């Protein structure tokens, strides 16, 4: 029994030593990281030049905790050193977030502009493909896009985003009119039920493409968004059923389902705040 007790004690001592070594390594890594942040002179100068009171306070607190962590590590208090290093990293991170790097801000603004510009250009293509846009509308749109690009070249990102937002609103209004005059009113009547189904399917797809744009730009209330999502899910279910019936050869049933799917999308758009004209064809 004494031999077994000695063996157990040795095993526990070895485990404790291994735990201490692992903890020491972890603490040393954290302290090296916080030391790197403290020693980042460019960031320190940026924070100092900003005059941001809270950021400066966090920077000072970070330095104090960093120094305390190094002292505790030297004395073998690994748990205390880890806690101090965590505090140092927390304060240094807060200081950097309160005064972000101007280069990063510009890069983020540029990325947002390019993303929004690409979205507007796709919307323009969709509008023109549906035959939308009179002379004045196209002139206004071209002017807004030109102003947005000119502002972006001079890195006036806020102004560029405002012009793109105006262009998007103009396009949404134009697409709404197009959906009422072109997509919903067929000049050429379908020759067969199958052709009619394809036209109805295209009409439903047109509304589906418009819905995310309406949500993004009209910014409906949360309760309206919930309603939009419910209508949209119902529409997708009906669309899937319509496609299934059409593949099975039940074209008349497929038409009923796809018209209902379109009706629910119209309701979703109305809930989002976009005025959608009633269908001119057979009611769903």
Secondary structure, DSSP 8 states (H G I E B T S, - for coil): -HHHHHHHHHHHHHHHHHHHHHHHHHHHHHHHHHHHHHT-HHHHHHHHHHT-HHHHHHHHHHHHHHHHHHHHHHTT-HHHHHHHHHHHHHHHHHHHHHT--HHHHHHHHHHHHHHHHHHHHHHHHHHHHTT---HHHHHHHHHHHHHHHHHHHTT-HHHHHHHHHHHHHHHHHHHHHHIIIIISS-SS--SSHHHHHHHHHHHHHHHHHHHHHHHHHH---HHHHHHHHHHHHHHHHHHHHHHHHHHTT-HHHHHHHHHHHHHHHHHHHHHHT------SSS--
